[in-house]
Amino acid sequence: MAACSSDSKPTDPIPASDAGNTEQTGNEADAGAEEDAESDAGKALAAPTITMVMKMAGGLHVTWTNNERDCDAIEGERKTKGTPGTDWAVVFTVPDGTVDNKHDAPLQAGTTYTYRLRCKKGADYSPYSNEMSGTP
């Protein structure tokens, strides 16, 4: 049995029609790598889906379904309904895409808060999720 070496590279079988021509120029090899990169670059990230905003312990508990595999983080934004000049602001970042909930507290009782989320992967972001509101 032959030992494996970390320097060895698997080779693809050569089609019979190319058996006499086994050279590949650097440009041909680079073209294949560029095509793979372009197909990944054109793929948009899937947005998470907020499933619930529930009153809990002086704040609101937000739960969601992460629809994108391999998210680096989920970013949560919040705005206050009915307050003039209130814009969306990032209020939490969950550093692992496998986590699917966050407790946001303390919040003012009787005030309505609206949430939206997005997936972050590297320097890319998904579109925003659905919006969902709650009142602590």
C-alpha positions as CSV (number, residue, x, y, z in Angstrom):
1,M,0.0,0.0,0.0
2,A,1.5,3.4,-1.0
3,A,1.7,6.2,1.5
4,C,-0.1,9.4,0.9
5,S,1.8,12.6,0.7
6,S,0.4,16.0,1.5
7,D,2.2,17.3,-1.6
8,S,0.4,15.0,-4.0
9,K,-2.5,16.2,-6.0
10,P,-5.3,14.1,-7.4
11,T,-5.5,14.0,-11.2
12,D,-8.5,13.8,-13.4
13,P,-8.6,11.0,-16.1
14,I,-7.6,12.3,-19.5
15,P,-10.2,11.8,-22.2
16,A,-9.1,9.5,-24.9
17,S,-9.3,12.3,-27.5
18,D,-6.8,14.3,-25.4
19,A,-4.5,11.5,-24.5
20,G,-1.6,12.9,-26.7
21,N,-2.1,16.5,-25.5
22,T,-1.7,16.7,-21.7
23,E,-0.3,20.3,-21.5
24,Q,-2.6,23.0,-20.0
25,T,-1.5,26.6,-20.3
26,G,-1.7,28.8,-17.2
27,N,-4.5,30.9,-18.9
28,E,-6.7,27.8,-19.3
29,A,-6.3,26.9,-15.6
30,D,-6.9,30.5,-14.5
31,A,-10.1,30.7,-16.6
32,G,-11.7,27.7,-14.8
33,A,-10.9,29.2,-11.4
34,E,-12.4,32.6,-12.4
35,E,-15.6,30.9,-13.6
36,D,-16.0,29.2,-10.2
37,A,-15.4,32.5,-8.4
38,E,-18.0,34.3,-10.6
39,S,-20.7,31.7,-9.9
40,D,-20.2,32.1,-6.1
41,A,-20.1,35.9,-6.4
42,G,-23.4,36.1,-8.1
43,K,-25.2,34.1,-5.4
44,A,-27.2,36.3,-3.0
45,L,-27.3,35.4,0.7
46,A,-30.7,34.3,2.0
47,A,-32.3,36.5,4.6
48,P,-33.4,35.1,8.0
49,T,-37.1,35.0,8.9
50,I,-38.3,36.4,12.2
51,T,-40.7,33.9,13.7
52,M,-41.6,35.6,17.0
53,V,-41.2,38.7,19.1
54,M,-42.3,37.9,22.6
55,K,-42.6,40.0,25.8
56,M,-40.1,38.6,28.4
57,A,-38.3,39.8,31.5
58,G,-38.3,43.6,31.0
59,G,-37.7,43.4,27.2
60,L,-38.5,41.4,24.1
61,H,-37.2,38.0,23.0
62,V,-36.7,37.8,19.2
63,T,-36.5,34.3,17.5
64,W,-35.8,33.6,13.9
65,T,-35.1,30.9,11.3
66,N,-31.7,31.3,9.7
67,N,-32.2,30.6,6.0
68,E,-28.5,30.8,5.0
69,R,-26.0,28.1,5.7
70,D,-22.6,29.3,7.0
71,C,-23.6,32.8,8.2
72,D,-20.8,34.4,10.1
73,A,-23.3,36.5,12.2
74,I,-26.9,37.6,12.4
75,E,-27.3,41.4,12.7
76,G,-30.5,42.7,14.4
77,E,-31.8,46.2,13.9
78,R,-34.6,47.9,15.9
79,K,-36.7,51.0,15.6
80,T,-39.2,52.5,17.9
81,K,-42.7,52.9,16.5
82,G,-44.4,56.2,16.9
83,T,-41.3,58.1,17.9
84,P,-40.5,60.9,15.4
85,G,-37.0,60.8,13.9
86,T,-36.4,57.1,14.9
87,D,-34.4,55.3,12.3
88,W,-33.2,51.7,12.2
89,A,-30.2,51.0,14.4
90,V,-28.1,47.9,15.0
91,V,-28.9,46.7,18.5
92,F,-27.3,43.3,18.5
93,T,-25.0,41.0,16.5
94,V,-25.1,37.3,17.2
95,P,-21.7,36.0,16.2
96,D,-22.7,32.5,15.1
97,G,-25.2,31.8,12.4
98,T,-26.4,28.7,14.3
99,V,-28.0,30.8,17.1
100,D,-31.6,31.6,16.4
101,N,-32.7,34.0,19.3
102,K,-31.8,37.1,21.2
103,H,-33.2,38.8,24.3
104,D,-33.3,42.6,23.9
105,A,-33.5,44.3,27.3
106,P,-34.1,46.6,29.1
107,L,-36.8,48.2,27.1
108,Q,-39.4,50.8,28.0
109,A,-42.8,49.2,28.9
110,G,-45.7,50.3,26.7
111,T,-43.4,51.2,23.8
112,T,-43.7,49.3,20.5
113,Y,-40.4,48.1,19.0
114,T,-39.9,46.8,15.5
115,Y,-37.1,44.4,14.5
116,R,-35.5,43.2,11.2
117,L,-32.5,41.0,10.7
118,R,-29.9,40.1,8.1
119,C,-27.2,37.5,7.6
120,K,-23.5,38.7,7.4
121,K,-21.0,36.5,5.7
122,G,-17.5,38.0,5.2
123,A,-18.1,41.5,3.8
124,D,-21.5,40.5,2.3
125,Y,-25.0,41.0,3.7
126,S,-28.3,39.3,2.9
127,P,-31.4,41.4,2.2
128,Y,-33.4,42.3,5.4
129,S,-35.8,39.8,6.9
130,N,-39.4,40.4,7.5
131,E,-40.3,43.0,10.1
132,M,-42.0,42.1,13.4
133,S,-43.0,44.2,16.3
134,G,-43.6,43.8,20.0
135,T,-44.4,45.8,23.2
136,P,-42.8,44.9,26.5
